[in-house]
Amino acid sequence: MVSRRPSRPASIGYAIVTFFLGLTLLGGVYAIGSAAVGAVRGDHSITLDRTAPPDQLASLPPEVKPTDQCCAVTQTINDATPLQLLLWTASDLIMLGLGFVALWQLRGLLGSVRHGDPFHATNVRRLR
């Protein structure tokens, strides 16, 4: 069997996806560490971007004209409880986890293309 050299574009793609996979992992470690430190210190604040119907808002400045549907608001929770931190961190970790799984599958696909065997049963499973 003849050994093939890895394709240069596939090798570059593999390296880029591996880099982003590492960044995703570091982001998860940072999110967990930040929540743990905030829970221990007890002074962690959470900022959330939400939308609210205009009738649920208190007084608005006179120059702000809400639309009929909803208004963008920013909510800050100062001194968040450990449960609030846990829920906020869990929502971040779910998104990071989904990104990690997608990047892991893409890395596997690029690895098989890099080794010259893209038409493999494992890739069919990855694509499904």
N, C-alpha and C positions, 0 to 999 in steps of 0.2 A: 504494500500500500504506500502510495506516495504522500509525503507530508506536505501540506499546503501552508504557505505563509499567510498569516492573518491579514484580512483586508484592512487597509489603512482607515477608511471611513468608519468601518465597524469598530476598529480599535479605539478611534477617537470618541465615537458614540458611547462605547462601553466605559471609557474613562470618565466621560462627562456624567453619565448616569450613576456611576459609582461615587463620584464626588457629591452629587445631589442626594444620594442615598445616605452618605455620611453626614451631610448637613441636616437631613431630616432626623437622623438619630440624635445628633447634637441638640437639635431643637426640642426633642422630647425630653432629653436629660435636663435641659435648661428649664423647661416648663415645670417638670417635677421638682427640681431644686428650688426654683423661685416660689412655688406654692408651699413647699415645706418650710423654707425660711420665713415666708410671710405668716404661716400658721404659728410658728414658734414665737416670732417677734410680736405678732398680734397687731401690726400696723399696716397691713397690706391693703391696697385699694385696687378695686376692679373698675375698669371703664368699659362700658358696653355701648355700642351703636344700635339704636332701635328706631322704630317708627311708631307714631301714636296718632290716633284720630284727634283733630283739633278740639273737639268738645271735651277731651280728657286732659287737656293741658290747662294749667293754671293761667295766670296772667302772662301775656306776651308783650314784648316791647311794641310801641306803636308802629315802628317801621317794618315789623315782621308781619307779613300777610300769609296766613296758612292757606293751602289749597283745600279743596273740598274733600279729598281722599285721606291724606295723612301727612304728617310732618316728621322730618328726621330729627331725632333728639339723641343727645349723649347723656347717658346715666352713669354717675360715678358712685360706687359704694365704698365709703371710707371705713376703715377698720372692719374688713370683711370677716365673717365668722369662718371657722374651719370648714363647715359644711358648704358655704358659698364658694370658698376657694377650691374645695374638692370638685364641685360641680363645674366651675369655670375651667379648671385644669382638665377635667374629663372631656369637656367639649373640645378643647384644644387637642388633646391626645387622640381623640377619635379621628379628627381630620388628619393629624400627623400619621396615624396608623394606616389610614386609607392611602395616603400618599406613599408611605413606605412600601405597602404591598404592591401598588402599581409600579413603583420604581424597581422593586425586586423582580417582578415579572418581566419588565422591559429589559432589565439587566441580563436575565436569563436568555431572552430572545437574542439580544445583541451578542451574548457570549457564544451562542450556537452559530450565529452568522459569522462571527469572527473566526470560529474554528472550521468553517466551511461546510457545516451540516445544518442548514436552516430547515430542511424538510424532515423533521424528526417528530415522532409521536409526542414527545414532551412539549414541543412547541404548539401542537394542536391543543393540548390541555391548557397551556398558558393563554392561548388566544381565546379559548372558550371562557 
